[in-house]
Amino acid sequence: MVLRQEVQAALKALAKNKAPGIDGISIEMFQHMVAVLEVLTCLSQKIWKTVIWPTDWKRFIFMPIPKKGDPTESEESKNTTIMEFVLVGFSDEPNLQWILFGTFFIMYLFILLGNSIIILITRIDPTLQNPMYFFLGNFSFLEICYVTVTIPRMLTDIWTRKGNISFLGCAMQMCFFLIFGGTECLLLTVMAYDRYVAICNPLHYPVAMNHRVCIQLVAGSWISGIPVEIGQTCQIFSLSFCGSNTINHFFCDIPPVIKLACGDILVNQMAVYILAMMFLMLPFLWIVVSYGKIISNILKLSSAKGRAKAFSTCSSHLTVVILFYGTAAINYLLPKSNQSEGLGKLVCLFYTILTPMMNPVIYSLRNKDVMVALKRLLPNY
């Protein structure tokens, strides 16, 4: 419980002879007005009991007041605190808000339904009980997790026309987005390795890709990036944020958040590039090497029908890889000075929404086994 005497002591401890705020009330007036003491005591006790901050307090930005030297250097300023961020989203298009809400809502439902059907048929259809479809089912589940981190929050912001997100909420969203995004990069690499073994070493395929190995590869894809992504998130949100708390994006992504940090952020930017190299470029290079060997082996086949069948098993995965890696590389590896904020949001839409939405379409339309399984599941359609 906050005591009246504690509030009174805190008021007396305030430095005197300071300039008043925009309301014109000086510190001395606060210290000598009995009503102020009573109101502050009552408010402090209410906060203590409910553990809820007043709404207006959450929207404050405590600006750095330079003591000397360069005001952009964090060590030259007093402590700053941002208790929440504001996601701009697509509020710069006020006349399109309901159209955007409807579009994104339908896309989200399509992602949930399409990927859920892929998970279902890879689990129950007897002809799809092999490593390739085991990985596809896990990939579809991952896509659902991936989009659920961003789309529901974006839909809420469009519906309420408010983009306020707490400091902790922003950090959590970024952390889960990075974890699922990193897992997706690794799982796509595992799927490329599966196709490499199936086409280049078909006799060893049943042994090399047995069920135990498949589970280990999927578990490794999920687990291996978690410590790195948590560390990256902690590093970013341990920075000092000063000035604006407005994030010109539809979710808490690394580039727009790190823009709000003050002081020297070169080390953090380098860490972002290293992370992008680890989870984007290295897996992508492995995929390129795998497909180089796959294509080389396919071209050696004497039968045109055999070549066509081998290419068909790889084309769906390769299409998803190009869509996901291409847009993600543009966002995280290209210098930010070379792209506008509007272009950055558009690029993010590709790998956060459009790629997960296209996944069921690509794998169903370009894969005969999946199409046959869908017909068995939905015989009347």
C-alpha positions in Angstrom: 0.0 0.0 0.0 1.3 3.5 -0.9 1.1 5.7 2.2 0.2 9.4 2.2 3.5 10.2 3.9 5.4 8.5 1.1 3.6 10.7 -1.5 4.2 13.8 0.5 7.9 12.9 0.9 8.2 12.4 -2.9 6.6 15.8 -3.6 9.0 17.5 -1.1 12.0 15.8 -2.8 11.2 17.4 -6.2 13.7 19.9 -7.3 12.5 23.5 -7.0 12.9 26.6 -9.3 12.2 24.5 -12.4 10.3 25.8 -15.4 6.6 24.8 -15.3 5.1 22.5 -17.9 2.6 23.4 -20.6 -0.1 23.7 -18.0 1.8 26.5 -16.2 1.8 24.7 -12.8 5.1 25.0 -11.1 6.6 22.4 -8.7 6.2 24.8 -5.8 2.4 24.9 -6.4 2.2 21.1 -6.4 4.1 21.0 -3.1 1.8 23.4 -1.3 -1.6 22.4 -2.6 -3.2 19.9 -0.2 -5.7 18.7 -2.9 -2.8 17.6 -5.1 -1.4 15.4 -2.3 -4.8 13.8 -1.7 -5.4 13.1 -5.5 -1.9 11.7 -6.0 -2.2 9.5 -2.9 -5.6 8.1 -4.1 -4.3 7.5 -7.6 -1.1 5.8 -6.4 -3.1 3.5 -4.1 -5.5 2.6 -7.0 -2.5 1.7 -9.2 -1.0 -0.4 -6.4 -4.3 -2.3 -5.9 -5.3 -2.9 -9.5 -1.8 -3.1 -11.1 -3.2 -1.0 -14.0 -1.6 2.1 -15.3 -3.8 5.0 -16.4 -4.3 4.9 -20.1 -2.8 8.4 -20.7 0.3 7.4 -18.8 0.9 4.5 -21.1 1.0 6.9 -24.1 3.7 9.1 -22.6 7.1 9.3 -24.3 9.8 10.5 -21.9 12.1 12.5 -24.2 15.9 12.6 -23.6 17.1 15.9 -22.2 20.7 16.3 -23.3 23.1 17.4 -20.5 26.0 18.1 -22.9 27.6 17.1 -26.2 25.7 15.3 -29.0 22.0 14.7 -28.1 21.9 11.7 -30.4 24.4 9.9 -28.1 22.5 7.9 -25.4 25.2 8.4 -22.8 24.8 12.2 -23.1 21.1 12.0 -22.1 19.0 11.2 -19.1 17.2 7.9 -19.1 14.3 7.6 -21.6 11.3 5.3 -21.4 8.8 4.2 -24.0 5.9 2.2 -22.5 4.2 1.4 -25.8 4.5 1.7 -29.6 2.0 2.7 -32.2 1.8 0.6 -35.4 0.8 2.8 -38.3 -0.2 -0.2 -40.4 -2.2 0.9 -43.4 -3.8 3.9 -41.7 -2.3 6.2 -44.3 -5.1 4.8 -46.6 -8.2 5.8 -44.5 -10.7 5.2 -47.4 -9.5 1.6 -47.9 -9.7 0.4 -44.3 -12.7 -1.8 -44.6 -11.6 -3.1 -48.0 -8.2 -4.0 -46.5 -9.9 -5.6 -43.5 -12.1 -7.8 -45.7 -9.2 -8.7 -48.0 -6.8 -9.7 -45.2 -9.6 -11.5 -43.3 -10.5 -13.6 -46.3 -6.8 -14.3 -47.0 -6.3 -15.4 -43.3 -9.3 -17.8 -43.5 -7.9 -19.2 -46.8 -4.5 -19.8 -45.2 -6.1 -21.5 -42.2 -8.4 -23.7 -44.3 -5.9 -24.5 -47.1 -3.0 -25.4 -44.8 -5.3 -27.4 -42.5 -6.5 -29.5 -45.4 -2.9 -30.2 -46.4 -2.2 -31.3 -42.8 -5.3 -33.5 -42.8 -4.6 -35.3 -46.0 -1.0 -35.9 -45.3 -2.0 -37.5 -42.0 -4.9 -39.7 -43.1 -4.3 -40.5 -46.8 -2.3 -43.8 -47.1 -0.6 -42.8 -50.4 0.9 -39.7 -48.8 2.7 -41.5 -45.9 6.3 -40.8 -47.0 8.9 -38.2 -45.9 8.1 -35.6 -48.5 4.5 -35.3 -47.3 5.5 -35.6 -43.7 7.6 -32.5 -44.2 4.8 -30.8 -46.1 2.4 -31.4 -43.3 4.8 -29.9 -40.8 5.4 -27.0 -43.1 1.7 -26.2 -43.4 1.4 -26.2 -39.6 4.3 -23.9 -39.4 2.7 -21.5 -42.0 -0.5 -21.3 -39.8 1.7 -20.4 -36.7 3.7 -17.9 -38.8 0.7 -15.9 -40.1 -1.1 -16.0 -36.7 1.6 -13.9 -35.2 0.9 -11.0 -37.4 -2.5 -11.1 -39.2 -4.9 -11.2 -36.2 -3.1 -8.2 -34.6 -3.2 -6.4 -37.9 -7.0 -7.1 -38.3 -7.6 -5.8 -34.8 -5.7 -2.6 -35.5 -7.7 -2.0 -38.7 -11.0 -2.7 -37.0 -10.4 -0.5 -34.0 -8.4 2.1 -35.9 -5.8 2.0 -33.1 -2.3 0.6 -33.5 -1.2 0.8 -29.8 0.9 -2.2 -28.8 2.8 -2.5 -25.5 6.6 -2.6 -25.3 6.4 -6.2 -24.1 3.8 -7.1 -26.7 5.9 -5.7 -29.5 8.9 -7.7 -28.2 6.9 -10.9 -28.0 5.5 -10.5 -31.5 9.0 -9.9 -33.0 10.4 -12.9 -31.1 7.7 -15.3 -32.3 7.9 -13.9 -35.8 11.7 -14.5 -35.9 11.4 -18.0 -34.4 8.7 -19.1 -36.9 10.5 -17.4 -39.8 13.9 -19.0 -38.9 12.2 -22.4 -38.6 10.6 -21.9 -42.0 14.0 -21.2 -43.6 15.5 -24.4 -42.0 12.5 -26.6 -42.8 12.6 -25.5 -46.5 16.2 -26.6 -46.5 15.3 -29.9 -45.0 12.7 -30.4 -47.7 15.3 -29.7 -50.4 17.6 -32.2 -48.8 14.8 -34.8 -48.9 14.3 -34.2 -52.6 18.1 -34.5 -53.1 18.3 -37.9 -51.4 15.2 -39.1 -53.2 16.4 -38.3 -56.7 20.2 -38.6 -56.4 20.4 -41.6 -54.0 17.0 -43.4 -54.5 18.3 -46.8 -53.3 19.5 -45.3 -49.9 16.4 -43.1 -49.6 14.3 -45.5 -47.3 17.2 -45.9 -44.9 18.6 -42.3 -45.1 15.1 -40.7 -44.6 13.5 -43.2 -42.2 10.8 -41.9 -39.8 13.2 -41.3 -36.9 15.5 -39.2 -39.1 12.5 -37.2 -40.4 11.4 -36.4 -36.8 14.9 -35.4 -35.8 15.2 -33.1 -38.8 11.9 -31.4 -38.1 12.6 -31.1 -34.4 16.0 -29.6 -35.2 14.4 -27.1 -37.5 12.1 -25.9 -34.8 14.5 -25.9 -31.8 17.9 -24.8 -33.2 16.9 -21.2 -34.0 15.0 -20.4 -30.7 18.0 -19.3 -28.6 19.4 -17.2 -31.4 16.0 -15.5 -32.1 15.4 -14.8 -28.4 18.9 -13.3 -28.0 18.3 -11.1 -31.1 15.0 -9.8 -29.7 16.5 -9.1 -26.3 19.4 -7.3 -27.9 17.1 -5.0 -29.9 14.7 -4.2 -27.1 17.6 -3.5 -24.7 18.4 -0.4 -26.8 17.3 3.1 -25.7 14.3 4.4 -27.7 13.9 8.1 -28.0 11.9 10.5 -30.0 8.9 9.0 -31.8 7.2 5.7 -30.7 5.5 5.3 -34.1 6.4 2.2 -36.1 5.6 2.7 -39.8 4.7 -0.9 -40.3 1.8 -3.4 -39.7 3.8 -5.5 -37.2 6.9 -5.2 -35.0 9.6 -6.2 -37.6 13.3 -5.6 -37.0 14.0 -2.8 -39.5 11.3 -0.3 -38.5 11.8 -1.0 -34.8 15.5 -0.5 -34.9 15.0 2.8 -36.7 13.5 4.2 -33.5 16.6 3.5 -31.4 18.9 6.3 -30.4 22.6 6.3 -30.1 25.1 4.1 -32.0 23.1 1.1 -33.4 25.9 -0.1 -35.8 26.5 -3.2 -33.7 22.8 -4.1 -33.7 22.5 -3.6 -37.4 25.5 -5.9 -38.0 23.9 -8.5 -35.7 20.7 -8.3 -37.9 22.8 -8.9 -41.1 24.6 -11.8 -39.4 21.3 -13.3 -38.4 20.0 -12.8 -41.9 23.1 -14.6 -43.3 22.6 -17.5 -40.9 18.9 -18.1 -41.6 18.5 -16.8 -45.1 21.7 -17.0 -47.2 23.3 -20.2 -45.8 20.2 -22.3 -46.1 19.5 -20.8 -49.5 23.0 -21.7 -50.7 22.4 -25.2 -49.4 19.1 -25.4 -51.4 20.8 -24.0 -54.5 23.6 -26.7 -54.3 21.0 -29.4 -53.7 18.9 -28.4 -56.7 22.0 -28.0 -58.8 22.8 -31.7 -58.1 19.1 -32.7 -58.5 18.8 -31.0 -62.0 22.1 -32.6 -63.0 20.8 -36.0 -62.1 17.4 -35.4 -63.8 19.0 -34.4 -67.0 21.0 -37.7 -67.1 17.7 -39.7 -67.2 17.1 -41.2 -70.5 13.3 -41.3 -70.2 11.4 -38.0 -70.9 8.6 -39.2 -68.7 11.0 -39.9 -65.9 12.5 -36.4 -66.2 9.0 -34.8 -66.2 8.0 -36.8 -63.1 11.2 -35.9 -61.2 10.8 -32.2 -62.1 7.2 -32.3 -60.9 8.1 -33.5 -57.4 10.5 -30.5 -57.0 8.8 -27.7 -58.8 6.3 -27.0 -56.0 9.0 -26.7 -53.4 11.2 -24.6 -55.6 8.4 -22.2 -56.3 7.8 -21.6 -52.6 11.5 -21.2 -51.9 11.8 -18.5 -54.6 8.8 -16.6 -53.3 9.8 -16.7 -49.6 13.6 -16.3 -49.9 13.4 -13.7 -52.6 11.2 -11.3 -50.7 12.8 -11.9 -47.3 16.3 -11.2 -48.7 15.0 -7.9 -50.1 13.7 -6.9 -46.7 16.7 -7.9 -44.5 19.7 -7.8 -46.7 19.2 -4.7 -49.0 20.3 -1.3 -47.5 17.2 0.4 -46.1 18.1 3.7 -47.9 17.4 2.0 -51.2 13.7 1.3 -50.4 10.8 3.4 -49.3 8.7 2.5 -46.2 5.7 1.7 -48.5 7.8 -0.7 -50.6 9.1 -2.3 -47.4 5.5 -3.0 -46.2 4.6 -4.4 -49.7 7.6 -6.7 -49.6 6.7 -7.9 -46.1 3.2 -8.7 -47.3 4.6 -11.2 -49.8 6.6 -13.3 -47.3 4.2 -12.9 -44.3 0.8 -13.4 -46.1 1.0 -14.2 -49.8 3.6 -17.0 -49.5 1.6 -18.9 -46.8 -1.6 -18.4 -48.8 0.0 -19.7 -52.0 1.5 -22.7 -50.3 -1.7 -24.9 -50.5 -2.4 -23.7 -54.0 1.1 -24.5 -55.3 1.3 -27.9 -53.6 -2.2 -28.9 -54.7 -2.2 -27.7 -58.3 1.3 -28.8 -59.1 1.3 -32.2 -57.3 -0.8 -35.0 -58.8 -0.7 -37.1 -55.6 -2.1 -34.2 -53.5 -4.8 -33.6 -56.1 -5.8 -37.3 -56.1 -5.9 -37.3 -52.2 -8.1 -34.1 -52.3 -10.5 -35.8 -54.7 -10.8 -38.8 -52.3 -11.3 -36.5 -49.4 -13.9 -34.3 -51.2 -15.5 -36.8 -53.6 -18.6 -34.6 -54.3 -16.7 -31.5 -55.3 
